Every structure is written in C-alpha cells, then in structure tokens.
Amino acid sequence: MDDPRSRQDLLHELSQLQEIKKLSRRCSRDMEGEAEWNNAVHSAVLRLAFGHDDSEIGWRYITNAKIDPRYLPTMSDGLTSSSKMVDFALFIGDGQVDQLHDVSTSPSGRLDQTISHFITGGSDSINHISYFALRHHPIFLGIETKTISRTEEEARVQLGIWVTAHVRRIWSLGSLTSASKASALRGVLQEMVFPLIYVQSAKWSLLFARPFFRLDAKGSEVLHIVIYHDISLGETSSIDGLYRLLQAFRIIRKWGGTVFRGWWRRILEIIYEADVSS
C-alpha cells in the first residue's frame, strides 16, 4: 500500500516505534505493573496512533471514571454489578459538521452542540461514565489493560459490564419518547456494533459486542449483549507487531469517524425530533 508521507515522517514514526518496543520489552522483563504499562507503553501507542487532535477521534486515560450506577447491569444472582472501570476510551470528536434533517430548528450541526441541547447539567453525560470532559462526546470504544498476572476472564467481565452499561445509557435516551420513537431507537441500537479492546501486557486484541432485545417469560423486553470472539490487532514487543497495531487503529479511526458517528447522528435525530414535538 502506498503511503503519501515523506521519508522523514516515516523514519520519525519508525524511531517512535523502536522506543515503544524498547519500553514494552523493559516492562515485560521487569514484570512491571499495570500502571507502568499504561503510562510507558499503551499511552505511547495511542498517542502515536491518534495524536493530540480530537477533531475526529480522540482518546483519554479514564481509569478513575466510574460507571454511572443507573446503567449498571444486574448479575445472574440478582445483585447489581460493581462499577468496574476500563483504562482508556476512544470518543467521537467535535470537529465535523453533522446536519440534522431540519437544520433550521436543530440546536446545532455539530454532534457535541446537538448533545448539549439534551445534556444541560454539569453532572449529566451522554455517556455511561462520570467523566466531565466527555459529557458531550460519545464514547465508541473501551480499552481494558491487564498484565500477565491478571486473568483474561477478569478483563472480559469488566468489558462486559462496560458495554452493557454503554448500551443501557443509549437506550435510556428514549425513555421519554413515544412508542414509535422508542422503536426507531431500538432499531438503530440493534444495528450498532460496539468494539472493545483487551490488552494483556504487549498483546492487543479486538472484540465486538452486539445488543439484542428479546422477550422474557413474562413478555417483557430484555436487553441482551453478545460479545464475539477476539481477533489479534498486533503487539508492542516487535516492530512488525507495532506496525500491524498502527494499521488497525487507522481502520478503527476511520470506522469510528464515519460509521459510528453516523449511528449517533441517527440517534440524535430521533431524540431531537421527539423533544421538539413534545
């Protein structure tokens, strides 16, 4: 594949990849903890892949951002799950203009400004987590990191809770709409795919989650989330693995800025039309 960048830019990127590889191998050798992996290696990968420009897709380190308890799923034993957090999130930036159908009455053509029409309180958010800076910016991907000493099952549980709360938050946006609008919102949700990334030390894997609505024995509608098997994105202990990881993020970035942004545009159209007609 042709790369339009200059030789100097490509060599600079290679130099950064070599530094990340060195840090990754050092963390493996010294059996560093999760915090050091996040700081030295994983953040460096995301910074190289996405930079500091949030206009299309941005990323944040959100390890202390708790899930809003209103959206936490109930476990099989009937108890509410704990507010388990992930480490990083990718979100939709505010630099693109998204026009609603009726631009003369829409609050704005930009996603963040359209969202601010509904999210007016400082403690409220379009997302399912308590992270003030992202309250008007839809998250589209959560990244959970672990070291070799932490189990993969633990990471999958955290990602399962994360994505279920994510879908429940979106579904709650239609709670005050008409039956037809709620049905339209359900239709968009059932089209959506929620990517998730699991990182274990140097290895990065991608999973996909899909929401489904089914009727229980009492005829009530119940949300189900299916998480599909992971695929390898790359790894940080080799230059080849790092190049594969960067290429994967270029694809994810384009998908998030087009397909996922498009789903959110449709969600906001449904909610906004319901709001102005009420």
N, C-alpha and C positions, 0 to 999 in steps of 0.2 A: 504494500500500500504506500502510495506517495505521501510524503509529509512536507507541507509547504514551508515549514520552519527553516531558518538558516542553520548552517553548520554550527555556528557559535551557540545558538539556542539549544541545539541537540546535544552538544558537548556539555553545556551547562546542566542540562537535565541529567545526563549520564553521571556527572560529578555528584549531583544530589542523590541519585540512586545508589551510588557507591558508598556515600556516607550513611544512608539509611541501612544498607546491607551490613555495614560495619557495626552500627548500633544494634541491629537485630541480633547479630551473632554474639555481641557482647552481652546482651540481655539473656540470651539462651545459655551462654557459658556460665554466667554468674548467677543463674536462676533468679533473676530479678522478679519482683512482684508486679502485680497488675498496674499499679500506679506508674511505675517507671516505664513499662512497656507503652502505656498510653501516652506518656509525656515524650519519651525519646523516639519512639518508632511510629506508633499508629497516628499520632497527630502530624508527624512529618509526612506520612503518606497522604493524608487528607489535604494537607497544606499544598503539597506538590500537585495533587490532582485537581483541586478546586480553587486554590489561591485565596485571596482576601476579597475578591469581588463577589458580593452577594446578589448582584442584579438578576442573575438567572437561577442559580442553585447555590446555596450556602451550607455551611456546616458549623456545628457548635459542640463543645465538650459539655455534656449535660449530666454528669454523673450524680449531681446532687438534686436534680429536678425530679420531684416525686410525682407519681401519677395521681390525678385528682380522684379521691375516693369514690366520687359519684359514678365513675366509669369502670371501677374495678370489677372483674367477673366474680361470680360465685363458684366456688370449687365443688367437686362432686360430693363432699361431705357436708355441703350446705353452708360452709363458712366462707366469708369474703376473703379473697386472696390478699396477700400483703402488697404494699406499694413498691414492688420491685422495680428498680430503675435500670436503664441501659446506659452506655457510656457516651455515645455520640449520636447525633441526629443530623440528617440532611433535610433541608427545607426549601420551599419554593420562594425565590426572591421576589422583589417588588419592581424590578426594572423593566418588565414587559407590560405592554398595554393590552388588557383584555376587555373588549367592549361587550356589554350585555346587549340583549336584543333591543331594548328600549333605552337607548343611550340618553335620551332627553330627560328621563326620570331616574336613571341609575345614580347612586351616590358618587360613583367614580368609575373610570375604565380600568383602574389598576386593582389587582386582586387584594392587596393589603388595604387599600382605601375602601373597597367594597366591603371587606370583612369588618372594618372599623365601624360600619353602619350598624352591625349587629353586636359587636364586641365593644361595649362602651365603658364598662367598669374596669378599673385597674387590676382587679383580682380575677377577671374572667379571661378566657382564651379560646381561640378557635381550635386549639389542640387539647390533648388529654393530660398534659403535664403542666406543672406550675413553673413556667419559665417566662418571666415578664417580657424579655426582648423578642420572643417569638409568638406573642399572643395574637398577632395579626398575620403570621406567616405559617401556612400549612406545612407540617412535617410530612415527609413521604417515605422516610427510611430510618430505622433504628439500627444501631450497631452495638452489639454486646461483645465485650472482650473478656477473655479468661486466659490464665496461664495453664501450663501443663498440670499444675497441682489442683486445679479446679475442674469439675466434671462437665462434660458436654451436656449431660442431662440437665444440670442446673442452668446452663445458658439457654437451653431450649425452653425450659419452664419460664424463665424471665422474658424471653422473646414472645412466648405465647400469651402471657399476661399483658405485655406491652401492646401487641397488635390487637388483642380483643378490646382493651380499653380504647385504643385508637378508633376502631370501628364503632364502638358504643358511643363515643363522643360525636362522631359524624351523624349517626342515626338519631341522636338526641336533638340535633338541629331541626329536625322535622316534627318535634313533639307537639308544637302548637299550630301545625299546618292542617289543611283539610285532608280528607282521606285520599283524594286524587293526588295531592302534592306529596303526601307520605308514600304513596305507591310509586310515584316518579322517583323519589329519593331512594327508595328501596331498589328500584331498577338500576340506578347508577351504582349503588353500593355493590350489587351483585355482578356488575361488570368489572369492578375495580380489582386490581392486584396490588398487594402490599409487600414490597420487597423487604427483606430482613438480612442483616449480615452478622455472622458469627465469626469471631476471630479468636483462635487459640494460639497464643504466642505468635509465631511467624506465619501461620496459615490462615487465609481468609476464605470464607465460604458464604455463598448466597443461597437464601431460602425464599420461598414465595408463599404468601398466605392469601386465601380467598374467603370472603364471607358468604354464608348461605342462610336463608331464612326457611325454617321448617315448622310444622305444626306439631305440638306435643299431644299427649293422650287426651288432654282437656280441650284441644282445639285452639290453644293459644300459640301465637307466633314466637318462636325461639330462635335466637341468633346462634349459629354455629360457625366456627372458624376452622378451616382445614389448612395445615401447614405442609407444604410439599417438600420432598427430599432436597437436600442441599447439593450445590454444584461448586466446584473449586473455582475461585477467582484468581488465585495466584498466591505467592508467599514472599516474605521480605528477606529471606536468607540467601537469595541469589539474584543476580541481575535479570536473568530470564524471567523468574517469577515476579519480579517487580515490574518489568515491562508489561507482562500479562495483566497484572493488577491495575496499572495505569490505563491500559486499553479498556478494561472492564469498566472502570469509573468514567471514562469518556462516553461509553454507551449508556451507562446509568444516568449520567448527567443529561444527555440528550433526551432520554426517555422521560426523566422527571420534568424537564422543562417543556415538554410537548404533551405527552400522553397523560401524565398525572396532573399537570396543570389544566389540561382540558377537562378532566373529570371534575376538578374543583370549580372550574368555570360553570359547568352544568349544575353542580350542587348549589352554587350561589345564585344562579338564575332561578332555580326552584324556590329557594328560601326567600329571595328578594321579591319575587312575584307574589308569594303568599303574604309577605309582610305588607306590601303596599296595597293589597286588596282587602286586608283585614281592617 
